[in-house]
């Protein structure tokens, strides 16, 4: 097992220039989420554009670089963070020593397009049993692919790391051809009772409205991957009994706020990227409603009051291509507690969304220096500082801290 020590460089960026506009290209306790009726629409979004460029009350440190990093999570009770790379390699980083370990026994992934090794989160019991949840793309028959979720133990010592007893507990059905819109983001409910999984519609459009598939849906599962009781379609057969909400295109971010509400960032078509408050049984409209249009230029009806679809709380047109989502709860930046942070791929910036209860408004957008690149992931560290992963080959790990 090799140990890699990476160089560190610090950039103090206290004033940022004009934000880069988004493009249309895509890339590769007992708190309960808010609930509502599938037939009720929430009207139009609160905000259609991100606020202008803002002075940044943080400094940025370039910490390391990785090969197509996709997701990051801090492992409770340890000095480690785990970082996935789309091509299939899982990395464990000692955040105190500044060293990296390649992890042995990762799953074999079907890497290509937007798919490969995906999200990783620690189970609520991690400090006792080292259990993690991991998502990735696996091949099927006749050139098909689909996302899966597995759980196992991530065992780490001073010189090695490995995954033990990794078992698949959930699959996208059906597997289809193509390499886009897997989604496969993961989130645990605040009380540790449920596992939520985002499932993209795999660029197939109609499955997002079909309850007979789990494509284009947010799923609520038990920790073992079985459908949770009380889901909106729990009286129907698998996979309908997994579904929490539907009408999603490419959901690439899931995060709970302190009140137990589940928020989602979703990549729209040409325009129409969204921040949604996820309600049980709600239909978010895709492909019947969107504030964007098809890449061909064909129009899609906008979300409108009374259309039967849940409208986004915030949308962007032009696109920003959201890569993930984090809701801040730390002490390093107390003025941002409860707000959402969105890494933008085509938008090449980090965006703050002001959340007030169940309302949201696009706020700051930072894009100078290393934030002015395609950004894939944003995470909060144990000390409340913020970590960002750039997208692509040589994507840098950035550390945002209060100014000295």
N, C-alpha and C positions, 0 to 999 in steps of 0.2 A: 504494500500500500504506500503510495507516494504522498509526501507532505509538501505542499506548495506554499511558499511565502510570497505575498504579492506586495508591490510597492504602493505607497500612499502619497497622494498629493492633495493639497487643500486649496480651494478657491473660495475666497470671501466675496460673495455677491450681495451687496446690500441694496443696490438699485437695479431694477430690470427694465429692459426696453420694451418695445412694442411686441405684443403677443403674436405668435404665428397663427394664421387662420387655418382652420381644419380643411382637409381635403376629403375626397370621397373614397379613396382607396382603403381596402381592408388588409389586415395582416393576420401574414401569418403571426336560575331561580324558577319560577314557573311562568316566566314572561312569555306571552304568546304573540305572534305576529298579528298585525291588524287584519281583520277579516271583513269581507263584504260579499255582495251578490254578484254572480257572473253577469247578471243582466243590467247592472247599474253602471253607468258611465260617470266619470269624475269630471268631465268637462275638459277644457283646454289647459295646456301646461302653464305653469306660473311664469316661466321665463323661456325665451327662445334663443337667447345668445348669452355667451359668457361675458362677464364684465371685462373692462379694459385692463391693460397691463398695470401691475401694482408694484410698489416698492416691497422688497422681500425682507422680512424681519428674521432672516436666518442666514447662516453660512453653509456652503456646500463643500463636502469633502469627497473626493473620488477615492474609493476604498479598494476596489478590486475590479477585475473584468472577467466575464464568463462568455461561453459560447451559446448564444441564443437563450438567455435566461428567460424563464416563463413565470415562475411563482417563487414565493419566499414565505417562510414562517419561522417564528422564534419558538424554540423548544422549552417549555416551562421547567424551571428549576435547574437549568443548565446554562453554560455560557455559549451554547450553540444555536445557530440558525441553519435551516435546511433550505437549499436552493435547487429548483428543478431546471434542467436545460432541455429544450424541446427535442433535441436529438436522442435523448434517452438517459443521460447521465444525471444522477442525483449527487449533489455536493453538500457536505456538512462543513460549515465554517465556524471556527472558534472565534467568536467576536471579541474576546479579550486578547488572545494571542495573535490574531490576524493571520491564521493559517487555515488551509482547506484540506479536506479529505474527500477522495472519491469514495462513494458508497458501493459496496458489492451487493450482488443479488437483486439488482433492480429488475423490473419486468422487461420483457422484450416489447418494444413499441413499434408501431407503424408510423414512422416519422415522415412527414411530407406536407407541403402546403401549410395549413394552419394547425396541423395535428402532430402529436408526439407525446412526450411526457408533459403532463399538465400541472394540476394544482396539488398542493400538499398542506395538510393541517394536522395539528396534534390533537389526539383524543383528550377529552376532559380528564381521563385517568392517566395521562402520559407520565406523570412523575412516579406513579406506582408501577406501570407495566410497559412503558416506552411505546405505546400503541399510536400509530399514525394512520391517517387516511390519505390515499394517493390516487390521482386520476391519470389516465393515459388513453391512447388510441391503439386498438388492436385490430389486426386484419381479420376479414371474414372470407367467405367463399366468393370466387369469381370477381376478384378485385374490389370487393366491398370493404368498408371500414366502419368502426363505431367506437365511441368512448366507453370506458369502463371505469369503475371505482373499486379499489381494493383496500383492505386494511391488513396490517401486520405490525411487527415490532422493529423499530429502528434502534439498533444496538450500537453504541459508540464507546470506544475506549481511547486512550491517548494516541494510538498509532493506526487505528482502523475503524471502519464503520461498515455495517451490513444490515440488510433487511432480512428478517426471519419470518417464516410462516405467512407470507403474503397471499391472501385469498381474495378473489374477485367476489364482490357482494352486490354489484349492480352493473347492468349493461344498457346501452342505448338499443332500442328495438324499433324498427328493424335496422340492420346494417344496410348501408346504401353505398353507391359509388361516389367518388369525389373526396376532396381533402379540405373542405371548409365547414365552418359553423358547427364545431363540436361543443362549444361552451365549456362544459365539465369543470365549472367552479364549485367549490365546496364551502359550506358553513355549518357550524354546530349552533343549535339554539342556545340562548344564554344559560338555560338550566341544564344543558348537556343531554337533554332527552331525545332530540331529533337531529338527524343529519339531513341538510338541504343540499340538493344537487341541481345545478343549472344544465339544461340539455338544449343545445342548438337544433334548429330545424334542418341542418345539413344541406342548406341551399336547395331544399325541395319545396319550399313555400307551404303547400297545403297541409302537410302533417302537423303544422303548428295549431291547426283548428280541429284536428282529428283526435278524439279521446281514445282511439284504439291504438295509438302509438305514444311513446314517451319523448318524441322529438318535438322541439319547440315548446318545452314545458319547464316549470320549476317543480321538482319533486320533493316530497317530505317523507323521509324514511326513518325507520328505527335504526339504532346504531349498528345492527347487524345487516342492514340493507333491505330488510323486509318492509313492505308498505306500512305506514303508520295508521293506526286506527283513527277514525274521525276525519280522514281526508275527504274532500268534497265529493269524490266519486268512489268512495270506499265500498259502496254496495254493488259496484260493477267488477268485472273480471280484470286480472292483470293484463296490460300495465296501467289501465285506467285508475286502479286503486292506489297508485303511487302519486297521482297528480295533485299538486297544490294550486297551481295557476297555469294558464296556457295562453297561446297567441304570442309567443316570443320568437324572435328571429335568431340572434346570436348573443345570448346573455353571458357576459364575460366578467361580471363582478357581482358578488353577494356579500352583504355585511349587515349585521344587526346593530341598531342603536341602543342606547341605555334603557329605553322604554320597552324594548323587545320587538320593535318594528323591524321587518326585513326590507332592506333596500337592494336594488339591483341596477347595474349599469348594462346597457344593451346597445350593441352596434346595429344601427339602422341601415337602410339601403343608401341611396345617394342623398345624403341628408337624413335627418330624423333620428340621430343618435339620442338615447334616452337615459334618464334617471327615473326609475319607477319605485313606488311604494308597493310592495307585493302584498296583495290581499287574497285570502283563501277563496278559491272559486272564481276569481276574476279572470276575464278574458282581455288580454292586452292588445288584441286586434290584428296582429300580423297573420297573413298578408292582406287583410281586408282594410286595415286603416294604418296610416303612418304619416308623420309630418315630413317625410321625404318622398322621393320618387324612385322608380326603377332605374337601373343603370342605362337601360335603353332609352330613357326619357319618358316612358309611359307613366302617366299620372297614377297616384294612389290616393284615395280619399283621405283627407286630413282627419285627425281625431276631432270629433264635434260633440257638443252636448246632446245627449239622447241617442247616440248611435249604438249603445249597448256595449261599448268597449271602454276599458279603463285607460284614461289618458295619462301620459307621462307627467311627472312633476316638473321636470326640466327637459328640454330637447335642444339640439343644436342643428342648425342648417346654415352654412355648410357643415359637413361632418367634422368631428374631431377624432373618431374611432377610439372609443374608450377601451383600455386594456384590462382594467380591474377596478376595484373599489375598496376604500378603507374609510371607516367612520372613526374620527379621532376622539380619544378619551383620556389623554395623558395630561401631565403637568408642565411639560416643557413649553408648550404654547397654549396657555390657559384660555386665551381669547378664541380659540378654535374648537373648544370642547363641544362635541355633538355635531360638528360639521363633517361633510364627506369630502374625500380627496380622490380625484380621478386622474390616472395617468393616460395621456392622449398619444395615440400612435401617429395617425396622419396629422393630428393637431400639434404634435411635437411640443408638448408643454405639460406642466402639472397644473391642474385646475382644482380650486376649492369651491364647493357648493355649500351655501349657508342653509342648514336645516333648522327649521323652527317647528317643533311638533311634527305634524304630518305635511307641512309645506316645505318647499325648497326653492332656492333662487341661486342661479349661477353667480359667483362672486369673483375672486382673484384668479388670474391666469399668469403663470410664470414660465418664461421660455428662453431666457438668456443662458449663456454658458452651457454646461452639460445637461441642463433641463430642456434646452432647445433641440432635442433629439427625439426620435420615436421612443416613447416610454411605455413599458409593459406592465409594471407592478409597483404598488406602493403599500408599505406596511408600517405599523407603529412598533417601535422597540419597547422593551420592558421599562426603560427610563423615560418614555414619552417622546423621544426624538423620532424623526421620520426617516424611513429608508425607501429608496426608489431604485428600480432596476430599469436600465435602458434596454431596448429591444435589439435583437440581431446579434451577428457575430461580433465578439468583443464588447458586448453590452456591459456598461459599467454599473457597479453598485455604488450608489450615492447616499451620503449621510447628511441629513439636514438638521442642523443644531441652532439654538439661539445664538445671536452674535456675541462675541466675547466682550 
